[in-house]
Amino acid sequence: MNFARLLDCLAADHARLREVAPAGLAAPVPTCPGWTVADLTRHVGDVYLHKTLAIREGAEPDPWPPAELADAEPLALLDRGYAGLLAEFAAHRPEDPAGSWYTPDPTVGFWIRRMAQETVIHRIDAELGTGRPVATVPDDLAVDGIDELLKVFVAFGVAEWGDYFTEILAGSPGRAYAVRTDGAGWRIRTGPGVFAVADGAGDDPADVTVSGPPAAVLRWMWNRQAAGEPSGVTVEGDPEAIAELRRCIVTATQ
């Protein structure tokens, strides 16, 4: 996706989050156990401010968050964070450097993509928490989100912080996964210390196949279905292999 398109998606999903959150700030968020919609809203505002400073100062602020934010009113914090984030995006080119934990791409463009994807997932959380209908996720944003999750979170996480995945992957016999959605696919290979992702699901047999429309696969990957809600995704294969994939994703995205 180009950066202009990502910024448009960020704007739309932020607007939707800002619209639905006031309807139930005290409501629990089923997809974020222990959080209310107010906690979720405050978290997104925190994240926006953190990335604003990462771009402005060239390094991710640490420690974070500052004590002054603990009692901030959630919607005011969200507004403040979003305004600051947009100002930094407007003041920089996507290729400009920025502080980032993702060493392969420490740029402003990385944060444009990351904030678009962060926001779509959390506006779904807010919709589920407030009982509002879940708005459509555009296919291109969903495909990009699946790609980001698999490559940036899980594959990079296993390569960079392998100790967190040792218990999951140390006994892996070596498995193949195919993820298929409209117009895109990925091939995943796991094993001890390995989570490798390649574009294209291919035609070779896989231990697990995950398939469905882009938005459904994105929500399945991020575990963003309400209890009892049909996922719209078909998952075929060995239950132990499915559990291995799910545990890798959960560990990488905690």
GUZA-256150 format. One record per residue (C-alpha): residue in three letters; x, y, z. Coordinates in Angstrom, 1 decimal, decimal comma, padded with zeros to 4 digits. Layout:
<pts>
+--------+--------+--------+--------+
: residu :   east :  north :     up :
+--------+--------+--------+--------+
:    ALA :      X :      Y :      Z :
...
+--------+--------+--------+--------+
</pts>
This chain:
<pts>
+--------+--------+--------+--------+
: residu :   east :  north :     up :
+--------+--------+--------+--------+
:    MET :  000,0 :  000,0 :  000,0 :
:    ASN :  001,2 :  003,5 : -000,7 :
:    PHE :  001,6 :  005,9 :  002,2 :
:    ALA : -001,2 :  008,2 :  001,1 :
:    ARG : -003,6 :  005,3 :  001,1 :
:    LEU : -002,4 :  004,2 :  004,6 :
:    LEU : -003,0 :  007,7 :  005,9 :
:    ASP : -006,5 :  007,7 :  004,5 :
:    CYS : -007,2 :  004,4 :  006,3 :
:    LEU : -005,7 :  005,7 :  009,5 :
:    ALA : -008,0 :  008,8 :  009,3 :
:    ALA : -011,1 :  006,7 :  008,7 :
:    ASP : -010,4 :  004,2 :  011,5 :
:    HIS : -009,4 :  006,9 :  014,0 :
:    ALA : -012,7 :  008,7 :  013,1 :
:    ARG : -014,7 :  005,5 :  013,7 :
:    LEU : -012,9 :  004,8 :  017,0 :
:    ARG : -013,5 :  008,4 :  018,1 :
:    GLU : -017,2 :  008,0 :  017,1 :
:    VAL : -017,9 :  004,8 :  018,9 :
:    ALA : -015,8 :  005,1 :  022,1 :
:    PRO : -018,0 :  007,6 :  023,9 :
:    ALA : -021,0 :  005,3 :  023,6 :
:    GLY : -019,5 :  002,9 :  026,3 :
:    LEU : -016,3 :  004,0 :  027,9 :
:    ALA : -017,0 :  001,9 :  031,0 :
:    ALA : -017,8 : -001,2 :  028,9 :
:    PRO : -015,4 : -004,2 :  028,9 :
:    VAL : -013,6 : -005,0 :  025,7 :
:    PRO : -014,0 : -008,7 :  025,1 :
:    THR : -011,0 : -008,9 :  022,8 :
:    CYS : -008,7 : -007,2 :  025,3 :
:    PRO : -009,4 : -008,9 :  028,7 :
:    GLY : -009,2 : -006,6 :  031,6 :
:    TRP : -009,6 : -003,5 :  029,6 :
:    THR : -012,6 : -001,2 :  029,4 :
:    VAL : -013,3 :  001,0 :  026,3 :
:    ALA : -011,7 :  003,9 :  028,3 :
:    ASP : -008,6 :  001,8 :  028,8 :
:    LEU : -008,4 :  001,0 :  025,1 :
:    THR : -008,9 :  004,6 :  024,1 :
:    ARG : -006,2 :  005,8 :  026,5 :
:    HIS : -003,9 :  003,1 :  025,2 :
:    VAL : -004,3 :  004,3 :  021,6 :
:    GLY : -003,7 :  007,9 :  022,7 :
:    ASP : -000,6 :  006,7 :  024,5 :
:    VAL :  000,7 :  004,9 :  021,5 :
:    TYR :  000,1 :  007,9 :  019,2 :
:    LEU :  002,1 :  010,2 :  021,6 :
:    HIS :  004,9 :  007,6 :  021,9 :
:    LYS :  005,3 :  007,4 :  018,1 :
:    THR :  005,1 :  011,2 :  017,8 :
:    LEU :  008,1 :  011,5 :  020,0 :
:    ALA :  009,9 :  008,6 :  018,3 :
:    ILE :  009,7 :  010,6 :  015,0 :
:    ARG :  010,4 :  014,0 :  016,5 :
:    GLU :  013,3 :  012,9 :  018,7 :
:    GLY :  014,7 :  010,1 :  016,5 :
:    ALA :  014,5 :  007,5 :  019,4 :
:    GLU :  011,6 :  005,8 :  021,1 :
:    PRO :  011,1 :  007,4 :  024,5 :
:    ASP :  012,0 :  005,3 :  027,4 :
:    PRO :  010,6 :  005,0 :  030,1 :
:    TRP :  007,1 :  005,3 :  028,9 :
:    PRO :  004,4 :  006,4 :  029,6 :
:    PRO :  005,1 :  009,4 :  031,8 :
:    ALA :  003,2 :  009,6 :  035,0 :
:    GLU :  001,3 :  012,7 :  033,8 :
:    LEU : -000,6 :  010,6 :  031,4 :
:    ALA : -002,0 :  008,1 :  033,9 :
:    ASP : -005,0 :  010,2 :  034,8 :
:    ALA : -005,6 :  011,8 :  031,4 :
:    GLU : -009,1 :  011,8 :  030,2 :
:    PRO : -009,2 :  009,1 :  027,5 :
:    LEU : -010,9 :  011,0 :  024,7 :
:    ALA : -008,7 :  014,1 :  025,3 :
:    LEU : -005,6 :  012,0 :  025,2 :
:    LEU : -006,7 :  010,3 :  022,0 :
:    ASP : -007,3 :  013,7 :  020,4 :
:    ARG : -004,0 :  015,1 :  021,6 :
:    GLY : -002,1 :  012,0 :  020,4 :
:    TYR : -003,7 :  011,9 :  017,0 :
:    ALA : -003,1 :  015,6 :  016,4 :
:    GLY :  000,6 :  015,2 :  017,3 :
:    LEU :  001,0 :  012,2 :  015,2 :
:    LEU : -000,5 :  013,8 :  012,1 :
:    ALA :  001,7 :  016,9 :  012,6 :
:    GLU :  004,8 :  014,7 :  012,6 :
:    PHE :  003,7 :  012,8 :  009,5 :
:    ALA :  003,0 :  016,0 :  007,7 :
:    ALA :  006,4 :  017,4 :  008,7 :
:    HIS :  008,4 :  014,4 :  007,4 :
:    ARG :  008,9 :  012,3 :  004,3 :
:    PRO :  008,1 :  008,5 :  004,7 :
:    GLU :  011,8 :  007,7 :  004,1 :
:    ASP :  013,0 :  010,0 :  006,9 :
:    PRO :  014,6 :  008,2 :  009,9 :
:    ALA :  012,6 :  007,6 :  013,1 :
:    GLY :  013,2 :  005,8 :  016,3 :
:    SER :  011,9 :  002,2 :  016,0 :
:    TRP :  012,2 : -001,3 :  017,4 :
:    TYR :  012,0 : -002,6 :  013,9 :
:    THR :  015,6 : -002,4 :  012,8 :
:    PRO :  015,1 : -003,3 :  009,1 :
:    ASP :  013,0 : -000,2 :  008,6 :
:    PRO :  013,6 :  002,6 :  011,1 :
:    THR :  011,6 :  005,2 :  009,2 :
:    VAL :  008,6 :  007,5 :  009,4 :
:    GLY :  007,0 :  005,3 :  006,7 :
:    PHE :  007,2 :  002,3 :  009,0 :
:    TRP :  005,2 :  004,2 :  011,6 :
:    ILE :  002,6 :  005,3 :  009,1 :
:    ARG :  001,9 :  001,7 :  008,3 :
:    ARG :  002,1 :  000,6 :  011,9 :
:    MET : -000,3 :  003,3 :  013,1 :
:    ALA : -002,8 :  002,5 :  010,3 :
:    GLN : -002,8 : -001,2 :  011,3 :
:    GLU : -002,8 : -000,4 :  015,1 :
:    THR : -005,9 :  001,8 :  014,6 :
:    VAL : -008,0 : -000,6 :  012,5 :
:    ILE : -007,5 : -003,4 :  015,1 :
:    HIS : -008,3 : -001,2 :  018,0 :
:    ARG : -011,4 :  000,4 :  016,4 :
:    ILE : -012,7 : -003,2 :  016,0 :
:    ASP : -012,0 : -003,6 :  019,7 :
:    ALA : -014,0 : -000,5 :  020,5 :
:    GLU : -016,9 : -001,6 :  018,3 :
:    LEU : -017,0 : -005,0 :  020,0 :
:    GLY : -016,8 : -003,4 :  023,4 :
:    THR : -019,6 : -000,9 :  022,7 :
:    GLY : -021,8 : -003,3 :  020,8 :
:    ARG : -021,7 : -001,2 :  017,6 :
:    PRO : -021,5 : -002,9 :  014,2 :
:    VAL : -018,0 : -003,7 :  013,1 :
:    ALA : -017,3 : -001,5 :  010,1 :
:    THR : -015,8 : -002,9 :  006,9 :
:    VAL : -012,0 : -003,3 :  006,7 :
:    PRO : -010,9 : -002,5 :  003,1 :
:    ASP : -009,3 : -005,5 :  001,4 :
:    ASP : -006,0 : -003,7 :  000,7 :
:    LEU : -005,6 : -002,7 :  004,3 :
:    ALA : -006,5 : -006,2 :  005,5 :
:    VAL : -004,0 : -007,9 :  003,2 :
:    ASP : -001,3 : -005,4 :  004,3 :
:    GLY : -002,2 : -006,1 :  007,9 :
:    ILE : -001,8 : -009,9 :  007,5 :
:    ASP :  001,5 : -009,3 :  005,8 :
:    GLU :  002,7 : -007,0 :  008,6 :
:    LEU :  001,6 : -009,4 :  011,3 :
:    LEU :  003,4 : -012,4 :  009,8 :
:    LYS :  006,6 : -010,7 :  008,7 :
:    VAL :  007,1 : -007,7 :  011,1 :
:    PHE :  005,7 : -009,2 :  014,3 :
:    VAL :  006,2 : -013,0 :  014,1 :
:    ALA :  009,1 : -013,6 :  011,7 :
:    PHE :  011,1 : -010,7 :  013,0 :
:    GLY :  010,2 : -011,4 :  016,6 :
:    VAL :  011,4 : -015,0 :  016,3 :
:    ALA :  014,6 : -014,0 :  014,6 :
:    GLU :  015,3 : -011,1 :  017,0 :
:    TRP :  013,9 : -012,3 :  020,4 :
:    GLY :  014,0 : -016,1 :  019,9 :
:    ASP :  014,0 : -016,9 :  023,6 :
:    TYR :  010,4 : -015,9 :  023,9 :
:    PHE :  009,5 : -018,6 :  021,3 :
:    THR :  011,7 : -021,4 :  022,5 :
:    GLU :  009,0 : -023,2 :  024,4 :
:    ILE :  006,7 : -023,0 :  021,4 :
:    LEU :  009,1 : -024,0 :  018,6 :
:    ALA :  011,9 : -026,0 :  020,3 :
:    GLY :  009,9 : -029,3 :  019,8 :
:    SER :  008,4 : -028,3 :  016,4 :
:    PRO :  008,9 : -031,1 :  013,9 :
:    GLY :  009,1 : -028,6 :  011,1 :
:    ARG :  005,7 : -027,5 :  009,7 :
:    ALA :  004,4 : -025,8 :  006,6 :
:    TYR :  001,4 : -023,4 :  006,6 :
:    ALA : -000,5 : -021,9 :  003,7 :
:    VAL : -002,5 : -018,7 :  004,2 :
:    ARG : -004,7 : -017,8 :  001,3 :
:    THR : -007,0 : -014,8 :  000,8 :
:    ASP : -008,4 : -012,8 : -002,2 :
:    GLY : -005,4 : -011,8 : -004,4 :
:    ALA : -002,7 : -012,7 : -001,9 :
:    GLY : -001,1 : -015,6 : -000,1 :
:    TRP :  001,8 : -016,5 :  002,2 :
:    ARG :  003,8 : -019,7 :  002,9 :
:    ILE :  005,1 : -020,1 :  006,5 :
:    ARG :  007,7 : -022,6 :  007,6 :
:    THR :  008,4 : -023,3 :  011,2 :
:    GLY :  010,9 : -025,4 :  013,2 :
:    PRO :  013,2 : -025,0 :  016,2 :
:    GLY :  014,0 : -021,3 :  016,2 :
:    VAL :  012,5 : -020,8 :  012,8 :
:    PHE :  009,4 : -018,8 :  011,6 :
:    ALA :  010,0 : -018,0 :  007,9 :
:    VAL :  007,5 : -016,3 :  005,7 :
:    ALA :  007,4 : -016,1 :  001,9 :
:    ASP :  004,9 : -014,5 : -000,4 :
:    GLY :  002,6 : -016,8 : -002,2 :
:    ALA :  000,8 : -019,8 : -000,6 :
:    GLY :  002,0 : -022,2 : -003,3 :
:    ASP :  000,5 : -025,5 : -004,3 :
:    ASP :  002,6 : -027,8 : -002,2 :
:    PRO :  000,9 : -029,7 :  000,6 :
:    ALA :  000,7 : -027,8 :  003,9 :
:    ASP :  000,2 : -029,0 :  007,5 :
:    VAL : -002,3 : -026,2 :  008,0 :
:    THR : -004,2 : -024,1 :  005,5 :
:    VAL : -005,9 : -020,9 :  006,6 :
:    SER : -008,2 : -019,3 :  004,0 :
:    GLY : -011,0 : -016,7 :  003,8 :
:    PRO : -011,8 : -013,1 :  002,8 :
:    PRO : -009,0 : -010,6 :  003,7 :
:    ALA : -010,8 : -008,9 :  006,6 :
:    ALA : -011,8 : -012,2 :  008,1 :
:    VAL : -008,3 : -013,6 :  007,9 :
:    LEU : -006,9 : -010,4 :  009,5 :
:    ARG : -009,4 : -010,6 :  012,4 :
:    TRP : -008,7 : -014,3 :  012,8 :
:    MET : -004,9 : -013,7 :  013,0 :
:    TRP : -005,4 : -011,0 :  015,6 :
:    ASN : -008,1 : -013,0 :  017,4 :
:    ARG : -010,6 : -010,2 :  017,0 :
:    GLN : -013,9 : -012,1 :  017,0 :
:    ALA : -016,5 : -011,8 :  019,6 :
:    ALA : -017,5 : -014,9 :  021,5 :
:    GLY : -019,7 : -017,1 :  019,3 :
:    GLU : -019,2 : -014,9 :  016,2 :
:    PRO : -018,5 : -016,9 :  013,1 :
:    SER : -015,0 : -016,1 :  011,9 :
:    GLY : -015,6 : -016,5 :  008,2 :
:    VAL : -012,2 : -018,3 :  008,0 :
:    THR : -011,6 : -021,9 :  007,1 :
:    VAL : -008,8 : -023,5 :  009,0 :
:    GLU : -007,8 : -027,0 :  008,0 :
:    GLY : -005,0 : -029,2 :  009,4 :
:    ASP : -003,4 : -030,8 :  012,4 :
:    PRO : -004,7 : -029,2 :  015,7 :
:    GLU : -001,2 : -029,2 :  017,2 :
:    ALA :  000,1 : -027,3 :  014,2 :
:    ILE : -002,7 : -024,8 :  014,4 :
:    ALA : -001,9 : -024,3 :  018,1 :
:    GLU :  001,7 : -023,7 :  017,2 :
:    LEU :  000,9 : -021,0 :  014,8 :
:    ARG : -001,6 : -019,4 :  017,2 :
:    ARG :  000,9 : -019,4 :  020,1 :
:    CYS :  003,6 : -017,8 :  017,9 :
:    ILE :  001,2 : -015,0 :  016,9 :
:    VAL :  000,0 : -014,4 :  020,4 :
:    THR :  003,6 : -014,3 :  021,8 :
:    ALA :  004,7 : -011,9 :  019,1 :
:    THR :  001,8 : -009,5 :  019,5 :
:    GLN :  001,6 : -009,3 :  023,3 :
+--------+--------+--------+--------+
</pts>
